[in-house]
Amino acid sequence: MHLAWVGYLMENIEITLDVKQRVADWVVKGNNLVAGSTSEASTSALLASYAPATQARAVDGGYVINGKKFFSSMVGAADFRAVPARREDATTPGAAIVFLVPREASGQTVEEVWDVLGMRGTRSDCLLLEDCFVPEESVVFDTDNFFPSIARGANWFWASYTAVYLGVAAAIYAEILKVVQERVPRGFTQPMAYHPDVRRKIAEMNADLESARLSVYHSAWLSDAEGPTQNAIAALYRAKYLVGEAAARIGRNAMTLGGAHALFKSSPLERLFRDGTVGAIQFPPSDFCLASLGSLELELDPHEIPPPMK
């Protein structure tokens, strides 16, 4: 999450060099950690509804922020919280102002609500902002339309999430290899790895994992070579979809091979299965990836595509 926001800010062509230098000084010289606090209760990853409901009001010397952010990964540990908000006087739908709110700023409360199925280690708790004052220097980005900027930063935002779930899938595969190579059922002389059904499942998992890995590498190469072109963005959507589905499928196969032993909390497979299962939900979710990828491949004008819901 730190890399997602810092990388996005550093590569954003709309942000001035003096602001980038200020952020770099905070992060590098100050040795500070940045957490993203973007999502809200009213937003949906499936519908790509990014417009923040959090409000920012200009006052002498800075701004007063009011709102509540959900899914704020590692917010409790971060030195700065990246908070997109909307100016009270904004007139355009996509208007947003992004703050790096220091943890010592008054009016912030971290609500520890992260009791979830998977990825519990991210501690994606809620950040409540009540008359939170921040100085003018906390503003790092101000725009009338946040949507194009998010698309240009896809290589840092959802591509970085994609890599996390690729790592989860790889960890599941490594663990189940160890399990079936070491476990010898009572009365047998060979480990479970010799069973033909086990070999087949391992082969399927290997094909899933390596296909997903190559898709991620290819999307990264295109992003480096071309920047935020439609071709590169399509590859990022494709990689996220393949990784999310592969992580869930590899997890299910691993639990099947692990048997009842894998159900216990003492088994690494139990946690890895839960972590991999939520990969298809993490932004951008699989259905959104497919919808966006299909539109790009068919070269459809996004302005002519009716929304799925009013």
Helices and strands as residue ranges (DSSP letters): H 2-11, H 17-24, I 25-29, E 34-36, E 55-59, E 62-72, E 80-87, E 96-102, E 108-111, G 120-122, E 125-135, G 136-138, E 139-143, H 146-152, H 158-182, G 192-194, H 196-226, H 230-258, G 259-263, H 268-277, G 278-280, H 286-297, G 302-304
